[in-house]
């Protein structure tokens, strides 16, 4: 089972619960305590496995953050559980998007990030100052 396959599933679905149990992950409810009219969300982080899940107010998995390199408390993820390719450079990602007719957007400077739209989901690749992949974010199409 890949992380991508869990996108748009309910927090209490068997597949999501299996993942949470496997990685011993707790779910944190993050509500609008400042009364700013921001939607409530649920988060599940596995720093040792290198990913974080964000569930919508309706408890549906809407965003997956996958750390390609260690950052803060997060270790690097094993890309084999991602379900999306891990392009090591901006040029590689852009070339693949062009070759596969994937609509995409890039950062203004053209190297910091690239985001592909795959219809059912979007994938945002972030590259560090040295040009190496640092973070892959998968979002539901409506996120």
VMD Tcl script that builds the backbone (N, CA, C; Angstrom):
set m [mol new atoms 429]
animate dup $m
set s [atomselect $m all]
$s set {name element resname resid chain x y z} {
  {N N UNK 1 A 0.852 -1.179 0.000}
  {CA C UNK 1 A 0.000 0.000 0.000}
  {C C UNK 1 A 0.899 1.244 0.000}
  {N N UNK 2 A 0.611 2.158 -0.904}
  {CA C UNK 2 A 1.381 3.401 -0.971}
  {C C UNK 2 A 0.620 4.522 -0.271}
  {N N UNK 3 A 1.345 5.566 0.107}
  {CA C UNK 3 A 0.692 6.726 0.710}
  {C C UNK 3 A -0.286 7.360 -0.273}
  {N N UNK 4 A 0.081 7.423 -1.546}
  {CA C UNK 4 A -0.809 8.000 -2.549}
  {C C UNK 4 A -2.153 7.281 -2.578}
  {N N UNK 5 A -2.161 5.980 -2.402}
  {CA C UNK 5 A -3.414 5.217 -2.463}
  {C C UNK 5 A -4.364 5.579 -1.319}
  {N N UNK 6 A -3.863 6.252 -0.300}
  {CA C UNK 6 A -4.704 6.640 0.835}
  {C C UNK 6 A -5.366 8.002 0.645}
  {N N UNK 7 A -4.910 8.761 -0.336}
  {CA C UNK 7 A -5.454 10.094 -0.582}
  {C C UNK 7 A -6.960 9.995 -0.824}
  {N N UNK 8 A -7.716 10.886 -0.227}
  {CA C UNK 8 A -9.181 10.948 -0.324}
  {C C UNK 8 A -9.894 9.869 0.482}
  {N N UNK 9 A -9.162 9.087 1.270}
  {CA C UNK 9 A -9.824 8.111 2.141}
  {C C UNK 9 A -10.139 8.751 3.490}
  {N N UNK 10 A -11.133 8.207 4.150}
  {CA C UNK 10 A -11.540 8.699 5.468}
  {C C UNK 10 A -10.511 8.307 6.521}
  {N N UNK 11 A -10.367 9.156 7.502}
  {CA C UNK 11 A -9.453 8.906 8.621}
  {C C UNK 11 A -9.730 7.549 9.263}
  {N N UNK 12 A -10.987 7.176 9.359}
  {CA C UNK 12 A -11.360 5.932 10.021}
  {C C UNK 12 A -11.492 4.756 9.058}
  {N N UNK 13 A -10.982 4.911 7.821}
  {CA C UNK 13 A -11.016 3.780 6.887}
  {C C UNK 13 A -10.021 2.721 7.357}
  {N N UNK 14 A -10.266 1.491 6.980}
  {CA C UNK 14 A -9.387 0.395 7.392}
  {C C UNK 14 A -7.952 0.616 6.924}
  {N N UNK 15 A -7.788 1.124 5.693}
  {CA C UNK 15 A -6.457 1.315 5.137}
  {C C UNK 15 A -5.664 2.371 5.917}
  {N N UNK 16 A -6.313 3.465 6.259}
  {CA C UNK 16 A -5.630 4.527 7.011}
  {C C UNK 16 A -5.319 4.047 8.419}
  {N N UNK 17 A -6.257 3.392 9.048}
  {CA C UNK 17 A -6.019 2.874 10.405}
  {C C UNK 17 A -4.862 1.875 10.398}
  {N N UNK 18 A -4.781 1.040 9.365}
  {CA C UNK 18 A -3.678 0.083 9.252}
  {C C UNK 18 A -2.331 0.818 9.195}
  {N N UNK 19 A -2.263 1.879 8.399}
  {CA C UNK 19 A -1.028 2.664 8.301}
  {C C UNK 19 A -0.691 3.306 9.647}
  {N N UNK 20 A -1.678 3.920 10.286}
  {CA C UNK 20 A -1.448 4.572 11.581}
  {C C UNK 20 A -0.948 3.566 12.618}
  {N N UNK 21 A -1.541 2.388 12.630}
  {CA C UNK 21 A -1.111 1.343 13.564}
  {C C UNK 21 A 0.295 0.852 13.240}
  {N N UNK 22 A 0.577 0.654 11.947}
  {CA C UNK 22 A 1.902 0.154 11.543}
  {C C UNK 22 A 3.023 1.092 11.999}
  {N N UNK 23 A 2.808 2.396 11.837}
  {CA C UNK 23 A 3.837 3.375 12.205}
  {C C UNK 23 A 3.643 3.953 13.601}
  {N N UNK 24 A 2.662 3.427 14.320}
  {CA C UNK 24 A 2.366 3.877 15.691}
  {C C UNK 24 A 2.186 5.394 15.753}
  {N N UNK 25 A 1.304 5.887 14.887}
  {CA C UNK 25 A 1.063 7.314 14.743}
  {C C UNK 25 A -0.227 7.705 15.447}
  {N N UNK 26 A -0.170 8.791 16.192}
  {CA C UNK 26 A -1.360 9.364 16.820}
  {C C UNK 26 A -1.909 10.468 15.935}
  {N N UNK 27 A -3.194 10.712 16.059}
  {CA C UNK 27 A -3.853 11.774 15.301}
  {C C UNK 27 A -4.085 12.949 16.237}
  {N N UNK 28 A -3.742 14.139 15.753}
  {CA C UNK 28 A -3.904 15.363 16.537}
  {C C UNK 28 A -4.985 16.218 15.885}
  {N N UNK 29 A -5.930 16.647 16.693}
  {CA C UNK 29 A -7.007 17.511 16.210}
  {C C UNK 29 A -6.564 18.953 16.382}
  {N N UNK 30 A -6.543 19.705 15.289}
  {CA C UNK 30 A -6.095 21.096 15.300}
  {C C UNK 30 A -7.297 21.966 14.944}
  {N N UNK 31 A -7.865 22.625 15.941}
  {CA C UNK 31 A -9.076 23.411 15.721}
  {C C UNK 31 A -8.789 24.902 15.750}
  {N N UNK 32 A -9.734 25.677 15.320}
  {CA C UNK 32 A -9.611 27.130 15.185}
  {C C UNK 32 A -9.730 27.803 16.556}
  {N N UNK 33 A -8.702 27.684 17.344}
  {CA C UNK 33 A -8.744 28.232 18.706}
  {C C UNK 33 A -8.647 29.747 18.751}
  {N N UNK 34 A -8.211 30.378 17.637}
  {CA C UNK 34 A -8.100 31.839 17.591}
  {C C UNK 34 A -9.315 32.505 16.947}
  {N N UNK 35 A -10.318 31.710 16.589}
  {CA C UNK 35 A -11.551 32.224 15.985}
  {C C UNK 35 A -11.275 33.016 14.712}
  {N N UNK 36 A -10.417 32.478 13.851}
  {CA C UNK 36 A -10.060 33.135 12.595}
  {C C UNK 36 A -10.824 32.553 11.408}
  {N N UNK 37 A -11.795 31.712 11.688}
  {CA C UNK 37 A -12.597 31.047 10.658}
  {C C UNK 37 A -11.780 30.126 9.757}
  {N N UNK 38 A -10.700 29.568 10.292}
  {CA C UNK 38 A -9.949 28.567 9.544}
  {C C UNK 38 A -10.577 27.201 9.823}
  {N N UNK 39 A -10.587 26.337 8.813}
  {CA C UNK 39 A -11.205 25.020 9.035}
  {C C UNK 39 A -10.378 24.176 9.998}
  {N N UNK 40 A -11.062 23.363 10.760}
  {CA C UNK 40 A -10.398 22.421 11.641}
  {C C UNK 40 A -9.716 21.358 10.781}
  {N N UNK 41 A -8.593 20.828 11.268}
  {CA C UNK 41 A -7.890 19.769 10.547}
  {C C UNK 41 A -7.406 18.723 11.543}
  {N N UNK 42 A -7.073 17.585 11.017}
  {CA C UNK 42 A -6.501 16.494 11.789}
  {C C UNK 42 A -5.148 16.182 11.168}
  {N N UNK 43 A -4.123 15.987 12.005}
  {CA C UNK 43 A -2.772 15.701 11.513}
  {C C UNK 43 A -2.270 14.398 12.146}
  {N N UNK 44 A -1.513 13.672 11.337}
  {CA C UNK 44 A -0.870 12.450 11.813}
  {C C UNK 44 A 0.556 12.471 11.276}
  {N N UNK 45 A 1.526 12.539 12.172}
  {CA C UNK 45 A 2.928 12.661 11.779}
  {C C UNK 45 A 3.722 11.442 12.202}
  {N N UNK 46 A 4.611 11.018 11.318}
  {CA C UNK 46 A 5.579 9.980 11.638}
  {C C UNK 46 A 6.964 10.529 11.320}
  {N N UNK 47 A 7.545 11.274 12.258}
  {CA C UNK 47 A 8.870 11.857 11.999}
  {C C UNK 47 A 9.922 10.813 11.640}
  {N N UNK 48 A 9.904 9.656 12.291}
  {CA C UNK 48 A 10.910 8.631 12.007}
  {C C UNK 48 A 10.724 8.020 10.623}
  {N N UNK 49 A 9.487 7.991 10.096}
  {CA C UNK 49 A 9.244 7.450 8.757}
  {C C UNK 49 A 9.259 8.544 7.689}
  {N N UNK 50 A 9.314 9.815 8.102}
  {CA C UNK 50 A 9.484 10.911 7.159}
  {C C UNK 50 A 8.239 11.402 6.452}
  {N N UNK 51 A 7.055 11.251 7.093}
  {CA C UNK 51 A 5.847 11.762 6.448}
  {C C UNK 51 A 4.877 12.350 7.470}
  {N N UNK 52 A 3.981 13.169 6.935}
  {CA C UNK 52 A 2.896 13.751 7.733}
  {C C UNK 52 A 1.639 13.737 6.892}
  {N N UNK 53 A 0.523 13.379 7.502}
  {CA C UNK 53 A -0.771 13.337 6.835}
  {C C UNK 53 A -1.642 14.461 7.378}
  {N N UNK 54 A -2.381 15.101 6.492}
  {CA C UNK 54 A -3.310 16.160 6.902}
  {C C UNK 54 A -4.703 15.776 6.410}
  {N N UNK 55 A -5.625 15.723 7.346}
  {CA C UNK 55 A -7.006 15.372 7.046}
  {C C UNK 55 A -7.872 16.622 7.141}
  {N N UNK 56 A -8.860 16.690 6.286}
  {CA C UNK 56 A -9.756 17.846 6.260}
  {C C UNK 56 A -10.678 17.855 7.478}
  {N N UNK 57 A -11.457 18.908 7.560}
  {CA C UNK 57 A -12.447 19.051 8.634}
  {C C UNK 57 A -13.429 17.883 8.625}
  {N N UNK 58 A -13.654 17.302 7.438}
  {CA C UNK 58 A -14.561 16.160 7.324}
  {C C UNK 58 A -13.829 14.823 7.485}
  {N N UNK 59 A -12.588 14.879 7.959}
  {CA C UNK 59 A -11.770 13.708 8.264}
  {C C UNK 59 A -11.414 12.874 7.029}
  {N N UNK 60 A -11.118 13.565 5.924}
  {CA C UNK 60 A -10.694 12.914 4.689}
  {C C UNK 60 A -9.251 13.329 4.420}
  {N N UNK 61 A -8.408 12.367 4.062}
  {CA C UNK 61 A -6.998 12.663 3.804}
  {C C UNK 61 A -6.873 13.553 2.572}
  {N N UNK 62 A -6.369 14.773 2.789}
  {CA C UNK 62 A -6.298 15.755 1.708}
  {C C UNK 62 A -4.871 16.082 1.286}
  {N N UNK 63 A -3.898 15.918 2.188}
  {CA C UNK 63 A -2.523 16.301 1.879}
  {C C UNK 63 A -1.547 15.340 2.553}
  {N N UNK 64 A -0.493 14.991 1.818}
  {CA C UNK 64 A 0.566 14.123 2.338}
  {C C UNK 64 A 1.897 14.841 2.128}
  {N N UNK 65 A 2.632 15.056 3.201}
  {CA C UNK 65 A 3.962 15.657 3.133}
  {C C UNK 65 A 4.981 14.538 3.289}
  {N N UNK 66 A 5.923 14.455 2.348}
  {CA C UNK 66 A 6.949 13.410 2.383}
  {C C UNK 66 A 8.317 14.073 2.299}
  {N N UNK 67 A 9.127 13.855 3.306}
  {CA C UNK 67 A 10.435 14.504 3.405}
  {C C UNK 67 A 11.493 13.667 2.688}
  {N N UNK 68 A 11.988 14.180 1.573}
  {CA C UNK 68 A 13.005 13.472 0.795}
  {C C UNK 68 A 14.366 13.543 1.476}
  {N N UNK 69 A 14.560 14.580 2.297}
  {CA C UNK 69 A 15.793 14.766 3.066}
  {C C UNK 69 A 15.389 15.072 4.504}
  {N N UNK 70 A 16.218 14.734 5.450}
  {CA C UNK 70 A 15.881 15.079 6.834}
  {C C UNK 70 A 15.636 16.582 6.988}
  {N N UNK 71 A 14.623 16.928 7.767}
  {CA C UNK 71 A 14.307 18.336 8.024}
  {C C UNK 71 A 13.664 18.423 9.403}
  {N N UNK 72 A 14.261 19.223 10.262}
  {CA C UNK 72 A 13.725 19.350 11.620}
  {C C UNK 72 A 13.662 18.001 12.294}
  {N N UNK 73 A 12.496 17.650 12.792}
  {CA C UNK 73 A 12.329 16.366 13.485}
  {C C UNK 73 A 12.091 15.201 12.527}
  {N N UNK 74 A 11.952 15.483 11.223}
  {CA C UNK 74 A 11.624 14.446 10.250}
  {C C UNK 74 A 12.862 13.821 9.622}
  {N N UNK 75 A 12.858 12.498 9.577}
  {CA C UNK 75 A 13.873 11.743 8.836}
  {C C UNK 75 A 13.446 11.712 7.377}
  {N N UNK 76 A 14.326 11.252 6.513}
  {CA C UNK 76 A 13.977 11.072 5.109}
  {C C UNK 76 A 13.073 9.854 4.962}
  {N N UNK 77 A 12.070 9.993 4.099}
  {CA C UNK 77 A 11.128 8.902 3.848}
  {C C UNK 77 A 11.770 7.857 2.940}
  {N N UNK 78 A 11.299 6.642 3.021}
  {CA C UNK 78 A 11.655 5.603 2.054}
  {C C UNK 78 A 10.751 5.846 0.841}
  {N N UNK 79 A 11.301 6.279 -0.296}
  {CA C UNK 79 A 10.461 6.616 -1.455}
  {C C UNK 79 A 9.580 5.469 -1.946}
  {N N UNK 80 A 9.911 4.244 -1.600}
  {CA C UNK 80 A 9.122 3.103 -2.078}
  {C C UNK 80 A 7.709 3.083 -1.500}
  {N N UNK 81 A 7.453 3.808 -0.405}
  {CA C UNK 81 A 6.099 3.831 0.166}
  {C C UNK 81 A 5.284 5.017 -0.350}
  {N N UNK 82 A 5.882 5.882 -1.143}
  {CA C UNK 82 A 5.229 7.124 -1.556}
  {C C UNK 82 A 4.100 6.921 -2.562}
  {N N UNK 83 A 4.347 6.169 -3.612}
  {CA C UNK 83 A 3.351 6.016 -4.662}
  {C C UNK 83 A 3.479 7.054 -5.762}
  {N N UNK 84 A 4.451 7.935 -5.634}
  {CA C UNK 84 A 4.768 8.932 -6.668}
  {C C UNK 84 A 6.272 8.898 -6.884}
  {N N UNK 85 A 6.718 9.268 -8.090}
  {CA C UNK 85 A 8.168 9.293 -8.317}
  {C C UNK 85 A 8.849 10.393 -7.522}
  {N N UNK 86 A 10.075 10.160 -7.151}
  {CA C UNK 86 A 10.891 11.170 -6.477}
  {C C UNK 86 A 11.942 11.642 -7.479}
  {N N UNK 87 A 11.644 12.733 -8.162}
  {CA C UNK 87 A 12.593 13.311 -9.114}
  {C C UNK 87 A 13.682 14.002 -8.324}
  {N N UNK 88 A 14.916 13.724 -8.634}
  {CA C UNK 88 A 16.024 14.245 -7.839}
  {C C UNK 88 A 16.387 15.683 -8.160}
  {N N UNK 89 A 15.978 16.158 -9.353}
  {CA C UNK 89 A 16.273 17.541 -9.726}
  {C C UNK 89 A 15.048 18.174 -10.381}
  {N N UNK 90 A 15.024 19.484 -10.390}
  {CA C UNK 90 A 13.965 20.235 -11.054}
  {C C UNK 90 A 13.915 19.879 -12.538}
  {N N UNK 91 A 15.072 19.816 -13.174}
  {CA C UNK 91 A 15.147 19.520 -14.603}
  {C C UNK 91 A 14.542 18.150 -14.904}
  {N N UNK 92 A 14.845 17.167 -14.069}
  {CA C UNK 92 A 14.296 15.825 -14.259}
  {C C UNK 92 A 12.770 15.854 -14.144}
  {N N UNK 93 A 12.240 16.531 -13.136}
  {CA C UNK 93 A 10.791 16.610 -12.940}
  {C C UNK 93 A 10.128 17.301 -14.135}
  {N N UNK 94 A 10.675 18.432 -14.530}
  {CA C UNK 94 A 10.104 19.185 -15.652}
  {C C UNK 94 A 10.129 18.352 -16.928}
  {N N UNK 95 A 11.220 17.674 -17.186}
  {CA C UNK 95 A 11.334 16.828 -18.376}
  {C C UNK 95 A 10.274 15.728 -18.388}
  {N N UNK 96 A 10.062 15.099 -17.245}
  {CA C UNK 96 A 9.055 14.035 -17.147}
  {C C UNK 96 A 7.644 14.587 -17.344}
  {N N UNK 97 A 7.362 15.755 -16.759}
  {CA C UNK 97 A 6.038 16.368 -16.933}
  {C C UNK 97 A 5.798 16.695 -18.401}
  {N N UNK 98 A 6.781 17.270 -19.060}
  {CA C UNK 98 A 6.644 17.619 -20.483}
  {C C UNK 98 A 6.454 16.352 -21.309}
  {N N UNK 99 A 7.280 15.335 -21.075}
  {CA C UNK 99 A 7.215 14.090 -21.846}
  {C C UNK 99 A 5.874 13.380 -21.685}
  {N N UNK 100 A 5.248 13.531 -20.509}
  {CA C UNK 100 A 3.987 12.841 -20.227}
  {C C UNK 100 A 2.766 13.759 -20.320}
  {N N UNK 101 A 2.963 14.956 -20.882}
  {CA C UNK 101 A 1.868 15.928 -21.046}
  {C C UNK 101 A 1.135 16.235 -19.742}
  {N N UNK 102 A 1.881 16.363 -18.672}
  {CA C UNK 102 A 1.314 16.709 -17.370}
  {C C UNK 102 A 1.318 18.232 -17.238}
  {N N UNK 103 A 0.141 18.846 -17.056}
  {CA C UNK 103 A 0.134 20.300 -16.833}
  {C C UNK 103 A 0.896 20.622 -15.550}
  {N N UNK 104 A 1.674 21.703 -15.566}
  {CA C UNK 104 A 2.459 22.035 -14.375}
  {C C UNK 104 A 2.650 23.530 -14.250}
  {N N UNK 105 A 3.027 23.927 -13.027}
  {CA C UNK 105 A 3.421 25.303 -12.712}
  {C C UNK 105 A 4.763 25.229 -12.012}
  {N N UNK 106 A 5.530 26.322 -12.108}
  {CA C UNK 106 A 6.826 26.364 -11.439}
  {C C UNK 106 A 6.961 27.668 -10.662}
  {N N UNK 107 A 7.960 27.714 -9.805}
  {CA C UNK 107 A 8.272 28.935 -9.087}
  {C C UNK 107 A 8.737 29.993 -10.072}
  {N N UNK 108 A 8.669 31.235 -9.664}
  {CA C UNK 108 A 9.036 32.357 -10.531}
  {C C UNK 108 A 10.460 32.221 -11.059}
  {N N UNK 109 A 11.379 31.775 -10.205}
  {CA C UNK 109 A 12.766 31.631 -10.643}
  {C C UNK 109 A 12.994 30.328 -11.409}
  {N N UNK 110 A 11.966 29.471 -11.460}
  {CA C UNK 110 A 12.041 28.277 -12.289}
  {C C UNK 110 A 12.885 27.137 -11.761}
  {N N UNK 111 A 13.321 27.155 -10.534}
  {CA C UNK 111 A 14.110 26.046 -9.997}
  {C C UNK 111 A 13.684 25.617 -8.595}
  {N N UNK 112 A 12.996 26.459 -7.849}
  {CA C UNK 112 A 12.665 26.168 -6.455}
  {C C UNK 112 A 11.615 25.096 -6.267}
  {N N UNK 113 A 10.606 25.086 -7.131}
  {CA C UNK 113 A 9.561 24.073 -7.031}
  {C C UNK 113 A 8.848 23.900 -8.366}
  {N N UNK 114 A 8.195 22.748 -8.489}
  {CA C UNK 114 A 7.360 22.449 -9.651}
  {C C UNK 114 A 6.171 21.640 -9.150}
  {N N UNK 115 A 4.989 21.947 -9.685}
  {CA C UNK 115 A 3.754 21.300 -9.237}
  {C C UNK 115 A 3.010 20.762 -10.445}
  {N N UNK 116 A 2.803 19.444 -10.474}
  {CA C UNK 116 A 2.096 18.795 -11.566}
  {C C UNK 116 A 0.667 18.492 -11.192}
  {N N UNK 117 A -0.235 18.637 -12.165}
  {CA C UNK 117 A -1.649 18.353 -11.958}
  {C C UNK 117 A -1.982 17.052 -12.688}
  {N N UNK 118 A -2.327 16.026 -11.924}
  {CA C UNK 118 A -2.599 14.711 -12.475}
  {C C UNK 118 A -4.093 14.395 -12.523}
  {N N UNK 119 A -4.921 15.415 -12.416}
  {CA C UNK 119 A -6.374 15.238 -12.473}
  {C C UNK 119 A -6.961 14.867 -11.128}
  {N N UNK 120 A -6.661 13.680 -10.644}
  {CA C UNK 120 A -7.196 13.231 -9.349}
  {C C UNK 120 A -6.395 13.789 -8.171}
  {N N UNK 121 A -5.179 14.237 -8.465}
  {CA C UNK 121 A -4.313 14.778 -7.417}
  {C C UNK 121 A -3.250 15.675 -8.033}
  {N N UNK 122 A -2.573 16.414 -7.172}
  {CA C UNK 122 A -1.461 17.266 -7.579}
  {C C UNK 122 A -0.230 16.859 -6.779}
  {N N UNK 123 A 0.940 16.999 -7.395}
  {CA C UNK 123 A 2.186 16.684 -6.691}
  {C C UNK 123 A 3.106 17.891 -6.808}
  {N N UNK 124 A 3.557 18.360 -5.652}
  {CA C UNK 124 A 4.424 19.540 -5.557}
  {C C UNK 124 A 5.807 19.056 -5.118}
  {N N UNK 125 A 6.814 19.344 -5.942}
  {CA C UNK 125 A 8.196 18.968 -5.638}
  {C C UNK 125 A 8.958 20.227 -5.245}
  {N N UNK 126 A 9.572 20.197 -4.080}
  {CA C UNK 126 A 10.354 21.343 -3.582}
  {C C UNK 126 A 11.829 20.955 -3.565}
  {N N UNK 127 A 12.653 21.869 -4.078}
  {CA C UNK 127 A 14.093 21.618 -4.160}
  {C C UNK 127 A 14.837 22.615 -3.289}
  {N N UNK 128 A 15.910 22.159 -2.647}
  {CA C UNK 128 A 16.667 23.044 -1.772}
  {C C UNK 128 A 17.589 23.957 -2.589}
  {N N UNK 129 A 18.363 24.774 -1.920}
  {CA C UNK 129 A 19.233 25.749 -2.601}
  {C C UNK 129 A 20.289 25.102 -3.467}
  {N N UNK 130 A 20.662 23.874 -3.122}
  {CA C UNK 130 A 21.639 23.151 -3.926}
  {C C UNK 130 A 20.980 22.456 -5.118}
  {N N UNK 131 A 19.651 22.544 -5.211}
  {CA C UNK 131 A 18.928 21.940 -6.321}
  {C C UNK 131 A 18.475 20.516 -6.093}
  {N N UNK 132 A 18.662 19.990 -4.877}
  {CA C UNK 132 A 18.274 18.614 -4.565}
  {C C UNK 132 A 16.839 18.572 -4.033}
  {N N UNK 133 A 16.142 17.510 -4.345}
  {CA C UNK 133 A 14.786 17.320 -3.866}
  {C C UNK 133 A 14.761 17.299 -2.343}
  {N N UNK 134 A 13.856 18.085 -1.747}
  {CA C UNK 134 A 13.780 18.112 -0.282}
  {C C UNK 134 A 12.410 17.704 0.249}
  {N N UNK 135 A 11.325 18.042 -0.461}
  {CA C UNK 135 A 9.989 17.754 0.036}
  {C C UNK 135 A 9.069 17.448 -1.140}
  {N N UNK 136 A 8.263 16.406 -0.990}
  {CA C UNK 136 A 7.240 16.063 -1.972}
  {C C UNK 136 A 5.898 16.146 -1.256}
  {N N UNK 137 A 4.989 16.951 -1.803}
  {CA C UNK 137 A 3.669 17.121 -1.208}
  {C C UNK 137 A 2.621 16.666 -2.219}
  {N N UNK 138 A 1.771 15.750 -1.788}
  {CA C UNK 138 A 0.685 15.267 -2.625}
  {C C UNK 138 A -0.607 15.822 -2.057}
  {N N UNK 139 A -1.421 16.407 -2.952}
  {CA C UNK 139 A -2.676 17.021 -2.523}
  {C C UNK 139 A -3.832 16.472 -3.345}
  {N N UNK 140 A -4.968 16.313 -2.700}
  {CA C UNK 140 A -6.178 15.936 -3.423}
  {C C UNK 140 A -6.497 17.032 -4.424}
  {N N UNK 141 A -7.172 16.674 -5.495}
  {CA C UNK 141 A -7.478 17.635 -6.552}
  {C C UNK 141 A -8.218 18.852 -6.029}
  {N N UNK 142 A -9.064 18.674 -5.027}
  {CA C UNK 142 A -9.867 19.781 -4.510}
  {C C UNK 142 A -9.254 20.445 -3.276}
  {N N UNK 143 A -8.022 20.086 -2.938}
  {CA C UNK 143 A -7.380 20.655 -1.739}
  {C C UNK 143 A -6.866 22.056 -1.982}
}
mol reanalyze $m
mol bondsrecalc $m
mol representation Tube
mol addrep $m
